[in-house]
C-alpha cells in the first residue's frame, strides 16, 4: 500500500497542514521565495508532520490550529537540517534532484537552512507552550550531537552497536520522536501519554534509519533517488556492514576496509554488498528493524481501536517495507 492511500483518513488534516506550512514560508525577498519554491516543489513524503497529525488524533485532538503549527514546526526543522546536511556532506542530489547547494552554492544553502530554522522557532511561539519549547530544544541538541558523533566515528569499523544506535537515535529518530510528542501535546495528552508517544516515535525512527541502511544495499537508484551503495562510497558505517564485519574472518574484513578507505568503485560496491549478505548483515538488520516496529506497535495497545490507530499501525508497516 502506498503512503497516499494509508493516510486517506487524515487527508483533510494534511491539506490544512500544507496551507499553514506554506504560509510560514512566505517572504518578500525574491531569492528566498525562489529557493523555497524549489524546496516545496521537490518535497518528501511529509512523514514527520503526518506523525504529528496522527499522534494528535490518536490522543483525542480536535482539528485546531495547534496541531497544524506543531506539524509545521517539525517539517520546518526537518527541512532546515536537510539543507544544512547537504552542505556538510558535499551532497549535490536530494530525492533524485539537484540539491539547493548544487544550484545556489553553499552560502545560500546555509542561509536558507537558517531561515527555515528561524521559521520553526516562530511557529513554536504560536503554540505558547513551554513543553513544546523543551521538546524542540532537546531535539535540536540531539540532532547536532548526532552529526558531530558521525563525523567523529565516521571511519570506525569497530564501532560498538550501542554507539551506532546512539548515532542514528540522535540524527534520525529524535525528530520522529519529537513529532509524536508534539502531536500528543497539541491534544493536551497527559505526561505519561506524551512519554509513550515519544518512545513510539523513537522506535519507529530507529527502524526507519535501518530501513534506509538496507535500501542503500538492496534498492534501485530510480526509487531511492541516489546511487545504490552510496553509503559505502562515502565510507559511512551502517548496521548491516557493522554486523558483517563483526562476523567475518579478519582477512576478509581487512580487504573490505581497504576497499572503502580508498573509495569503493562500482565493482567494489557489488563485492561489499555480497560480503554483507554472506555474513548475515542484511538478515540481522532486517530482524532488528522488525523488532523495533513490533515494540512500537505494542505501545499502541494502550489506545482503543480507531481509524487513527489503524492508520498508525499501517504507517509502521510502511516504514519497514518501503522501497524509497
C-alpha positions as CSV (number, residue, x, y, z in Angstrom):
1,X,0.0,0.0,0.0
2,X,1.3,3.5,-0.9
3,X,1.6,6.2,1.7
4,X,-1.1,8.3,0.0
5,X,-3.6,5.5,0.4
6,X,-2.6,4.9,4.0
7,X,-3.3,8.4,5.1
8,X,-6.7,8.8,3.4
9,X,-8.5,9.2,6.8
10,X,-6.4,12.4,7.5
11,X,-6.2,13.8,4.0
12,X,-8.1,17.0,5.2
13,X,-5.6,17.4,8.0
14,X,-2.7,17.1,5.6
15,X,-4.3,19.6,3.3
16,X,-4.8,22.0,6.1
17,X,-1.2,21.5,7.2
18,X,0.1,22.3,3.7
19,X,-1.6,25.7,3.8
20,X,-0.2,26.5,7.2
21,X,3.3,25.3,6.2
22,X,3.3,27.4,3.0
23,X,2.1,30.5,4.9
24,X,5.1,30.1,7.3
25,X,7.5,30.1,4.4
26,X,6.3,33.3,2.8
27,X,8.9,36.1,2.3
28,X,9.1,39.4,0.4
29,X,12.6,38.6,-0.7
30,X,12.7,37.2,-4.3
31,X,15.7,34.9,-3.7
32,X,14.1,33.4,-0.6
33,X,10.9,32.7,-2.4
34,X,12.7,31.2,-5.4
35,X,14.7,28.8,-3.2
36,X,11.7,27.9,-1.0
37,X,9.5,27.3,-4.0
38,X,12.1,24.8,-5.3
39,X,12.2,23.0,-2.0
40,X,8.4,22.8,-1.8
41,X,8.2,21.5,-5.4
42,X,10.6,18.7,-4.5
43,X,9.2,17.9,-1.1
44,X,9.4,14.5,0.5
45,X,6.8,12.2,1.9
46,X,5.8,14.6,4.8
47,X,6.2,11.6,7.1
48,X,7.1,13.7,10.2
49,X,4.1,16.1,10.0
50,X,1.9,13.1,9.3
51,X,3.1,11.6,12.5
52,X,2.2,14.8,14.4
53,X,-1.3,14.8,13.0
54,X,-1.9,11.1,13.6
55,X,-0.5,11.3,17.2
56,X,-2.8,14.3,17.9
57,X,-5.8,12.5,16.5
58,X,-4.9,9.3,18.4
59,X,-4.9,11.3,21.7
60,X,-8.3,12.9,21.0
61,X,-7.0,16.1,19.5
62,X,-9.6,18.3,17.8
63,X,-9.0,19.8,14.3
64,X,-7.5,23.1,15.6
65,X,-4.5,25.3,14.7
66,X,-2.2,23.9,17.5
67,X,-1.6,20.6,15.8
68,X,-1.1,22.3,12.4
69,X,1.5,24.6,14.0
70,X,3.1,21.6,15.6
71,X,3.3,19.8,12.3
72,X,4.8,22.9,10.7
73,X,7.5,23.2,13.4
74,X,8.6,19.6,12.8
75,X,8.7,20.0,9.0
76,X,10.5,23.3,9.1
77,X,13.1,21.9,11.4
78,X,13.5,18.8,9.3
79,X,13.8,20.7,6.0
80,X,16.4,23.0,7.6
81,X,18.5,20.1,8.7
82,X,18.4,18.5,5.2
83,X,19.6,21.7,3.6
84,X,22.4,22.0,6.1
85,X,23.3,18.3,5.8
86,X,23.8,18.6,2.0
87,X,26.3,21.3,2.6
88,X,28.1,19.4,5.3
89,X,28.2,16.2,3.3
90,X,29.0,17.9,-0.1
91,X,25.9,16.2,-1.5
92,X,24.6,17.6,-4.8
93,X,21.5,15.4,-5.1
94,X,18.4,15.2,-2.9
95,X,15.5,12.9,-3.7
96,X,16.7,12.4,-7.3
97,X,17.0,16.2,-8.0
98,X,19.8,18.7,-7.6
99,X,20.2,19.9,-4.0
100,X,20.0,23.5,-3.0
101,X,23.8,23.8,-2.8
102,X,24.2,22.3,-6.2
103,X,22.1,25.1,-7.7
104,X,22.7,28.1,-5.4
105,X,26.0,27.1,-3.8
106,X,26.8,26.8,-0.1
107,X,26.3,30.3,1.2
108,X,22.7,30.5,0.0
109,X,22.1,26.9,1.3
110,X,23.4,27.7,4.8
111,X,21.3,30.9,5.0
112,X,18.2,29.1,3.7
113,X,18.6,26.5,6.4
114,X,19.0,29.3,9.0
115,X,15.8,30.9,7.6
116,X,13.8,27.7,7.9
117,X,15.1,27.1,11.4
118,X,14.1,30.7,12.4
119,X,10.6,30.0,11.0
120,X,10.3,26.9,13.1
121,X,11.1,29.0,16.2
122,X,8.4,31.5,15.2
123,X,5.9,28.7,14.8
124,X,6.8,27.5,18.3
125,X,5.9,30.9,19.7
126,X,2.4,30.5,18.2
127,X,1.8,27.4,20.4
128,X,2.7,29.3,23.6
129,X,3.6,26.0,25.3
130,X,6.8,25.6,27.4
131,X,6.7,21.8,26.9
132,X,6.9,22.3,23.1
133,X,10.0,24.5,23.6
134,X,11.5,21.8,25.8
135,X,10.9,19.0,23.2
136,X,12.3,21.0,20.3
137,X,15.3,22.3,22.2
138,X,16.3,18.9,23.3
139,X,15.7,17.5,19.8
140,X,17.9,20.2,18.2
141,X,20.6,19.4,20.7
142,X,20.4,15.7,19.9
143,X,20.4,16.2,16.1
144,X,23.6,18.4,16.4
145,X,25.3,15.8,18.6
146,X,24.4,13.1,16.2
147,X,26.0,14.9,13.3
148,X,29.2,15.5,15.3
149,X,29.3,11.9,16.6
150,X,29.0,10.7,13.0
151,X,31.9,12.9,12.0
152,X,34.0,11.7,15.0
153,X,33.3,8.0,14.3
154,X,32.8,8.1,10.5
155,X,35.5,5.6,9.8
156,X,35.3,3.5,12.9
157,X,34.8,0.0,11.5
158,X,34.8,-1.5,15.1
159,X,32.1,0.8,16.3
160,X,30.1,-0.8,19.1
161,X,26.5,-1.4,18.3
162,X,25.2,0.8,21.1
163,X,27.2,3.7,19.6
164,X,25.6,3.2,16.2
165,X,22.1,3.3,17.9
166,X,23.1,6.4,19.8
167,X,24.2,8.0,16.5
168,X,21.0,7.2,14.5
169,X,18.9,7.9,17.5
170,X,20.2,11.4,17.7
171,X,20.4,12.0,14.0
172,X,17.1,10.5,12.8
173,X,14.9,9.0,15.5
174,X,15.0,12.1,17.7
175,X,12.9,14.2,15.2
176,X,10.3,11.4,14.6
177,X,10.1,11.0,18.4
178,X,9.6,14.8,18.7
179,X,6.8,14.7,16.0
180,X,4.9,12.1,18.1
181,X,5.4,14.1,21.3
182,X,4.2,17.4,19.7
183,X,1.1,15.6,18.3
184,X,0.3,14.4,21.8
185,X,1.0,17.8,23.4
186,X,-1.2,19.5,20.8
187,X,-4.0,17.2,22.0
188,X,-3.4,18.1,25.7
189,X,-2.4,14.5,26.4
190,X,-1.0,13.5,29.9
191,X,2.7,13.4,30.6
192,X,2.5,9.6,30.6
193,X,0.8,9.5,27.2
194,X,3.3,12.0,25.8
195,X,6.2,9.9,27.1
196,X,4.6,6.8,25.5
197,X,4.3,8.6,22.1
198,X,8.0,9.7,22.5
199,X,9.1,6.1,22.8
200,X,6.8,5.0,20.0
201,X,8.4,7.6,17.7
202,X,11.9,6.7,18.8
203,X,11.4,3.1,17.9
204,X,9.9,4.0,14.6
205,X,12.7,6.4,13.9
206,X,15.4,3.8,14.6
207,X,13.6,1.3,12.3
208,X,13.3,4.0,9.6
209,X,17.0,4.6,9.6
210,X,17.8,0.9,9.5
211,X,15.5,0.6,6.5
212,X,17.5,3.4,4.9
213,X,20.7,1.4,5.5
214,X,19.1,-1.6,3.8
215,X,17.8,0.4,0.8
216,X,21.3,1.6,0.2
217,X,22.2,-2.0,-0.4
218,X,19.1,-3.5,-1.9
219,X,17.1,-0.7,-3.5
220,X,17.2,0.8,-7.0
221,X,18.6,4.2,-7.9
222,X,15.3,5.2,-9.6
223,X,13.3,4.5,-6.4
224,X,15.8,5.6,-3.8
225,X,16.8,8.8,-5.6
226,X,20.6,8.2,-5.2
227,X,23.1,5.6,-6.4
228,X,23.0,2.3,-4.7
229,X,25.9,1.7,-2.4
230,X,26.3,5.4,-1.8
231,X,26.9,4.9,1.9
232,X,29.7,2.5,1.1
233,X,31.3,5.0,-1.3
234,X,31.0,7.7,1.3
235,X,32.6,5.4,3.9
236,X,29.6,5.5,6.2
237,X,29.1,2.9,8.9
238,X,25.7,1.2,8.7
239,X,24.2,-1.6,10.8
240,X,24.4,-4.3,8.1
241,X,28.0,-3.5,7.5
242,X,28.9,-3.5,11.2
243,X,27.3,-6.9,11.8
244,X,29.0,-8.4,8.7
245,X,32.4,-7.1,9.8
246,X,31.8,-8.5,13.3
247,X,31.1,-11.9,12.0
248,X,33.6,-12.3,9.1
249,X,37.1,-13.5,9.0
250,X,39.8,-10.9,9.8
251,X,41.4,-11.2,6.4
252,X,38.1,-10.6,4.7
253,X,37.5,-7.6,7.0
254,X,40.8,-6.0,6.1
255,X,40.0,-6.4,2.4
256,X,36.6,-4.7,2.8
257,X,38.0,-1.9,4.9
258,X,40.8,-1.2,2.3
259,X,38.2,-1.0,-0.5
260,X,36.1,1.5,1.5
261,X,39.0,3.6,2.6
262,X,40.4,4.1,-0.9
263,X,36.9,4.9,-2.3
264,X,34.9,2.0,-3.5
265,X,34.1,1.9,-7.2
266,X,31.1,0.2,-8.8
267,X,32.8,-3.2,-8.8
268,X,33.9,-2.8,-5.2
269,X,30.4,-1.8,-4.1
270,X,29.0,-5.0,-5.6
271,X,31.6,-7.1,-3.8
272,X,31.0,-5.4,-0.5
273,X,27.2,-5.9,-0.8
274,X,27.8,-9.6,-1.4
275,X,30.1,-9.7,1.6
276,X,27.4,-8.1,3.8
277,X,24.8,-10.6,2.6
278,X,27.1,-13.6,3.1
279,X,27.9,-12.6,6.6
280,X,24.3,-12.1,7.7
281,X,24.3,-8.3,7.7
282,X,21.1,-8.0,5.7
283,X,19.2,-10.5,7.8
284,X,20.4,-9.1,11.1
285,X,19.4,-5.5,10.2
286,X,16.0,-6.7,8.9
287,X,15.3,-8.5,12.1
288,X,16.4,-5.5,14.2
289,X,14.0,-3.2,12.3
290,X,11.2,-5.7,12.7
291,X,11.8,-6.0,16.4
292,X,11.7,-2.2,16.8
293,X,8.5,-1.9,14.9
294,X,6.9,-4.7,16.9
295,X,7.9,-2.9,20.2
296,X,6.4,0.4,18.8
297,X,3.1,-1.4,17.8
298,X,2.7,-2.9,21.3
299,X,2.7,0.6,22.7
300,X,-0.4,1.4,20.8
301,X,-2.3,-1.3,22.6
302,X,-2.9,1.3,25.3
303,X,-5.3,3.1,22.9
304,X,-8.8,1.9,21.9
305,X,-9.3,0.8,18.3
306,X,-9.9,3.7,16.0
307,X,-9.3,4.6,12.4
308,X,-6.3,6.7,13.5
309,X,-4.8,3.8,15.4
310,X,-5.3,1.7,12.3
311,X,-3.5,4.2,10.1
312,X,-0.6,4.5,12.5
313,X,-0.2,0.7,12.5
314,X,-0.2,0.7,8.7
315,X,2.3,3.5,8.7
316,X,4.6,1.4,10.9
317,X,4.4,-1.4,8.4
318,X,5.0,1.0,5.5
319,X,8.2,2.4,7.1
320,X,9.8,-1.0,7.4
321,X,8.8,-2.2,4.0
322,X,9.1,0.9,1.9
323,X,11.1,0.9,-1.3
324,X,12.3,4.5,-1.1
